[in-house]
Amino acid sequence: MNKDDLIWEDEALETLKKIPFFARKIARKKIEQGAIDLGEKRITPELMEKIRSQVMGN
C-alpha cells in the first residue's frame, strides 16, 4: 500500500487544516505513513489522534 491508496475523510481533512500551514505538509506525511504502517486505508480524525498519540508517546 502507498499514499495514493489512502482515502481521507472530509472531517480528517478539516482537522488537517487546523495544523499550522508551515507544519501541515510534514504532519500529512507522518499521518499517511502512520496509516500505512497500521494497515489502514481510510484516514479519519480518530486515526489521526491514534497516530498523534503514538508519535508523541502518549
Long-range contacts (C-beta under 8 A, 24 or more apart in sequence): 1-36, 1-39, 1-41, 2-36, 3-32, 3-33, 3-36, 5-41, 6-32, 6-35, 6-36, 6-40, 6-41, 6-42, 6-43, 7-41, 7-42, 7-43, 8-43, 9-42, 9-43, 9-44, 9-45, 11-44, 11-45, 12-43, 12-44, 12-45, 12-47, 12-48, 15-45, 15-48, 16-48, 30-55
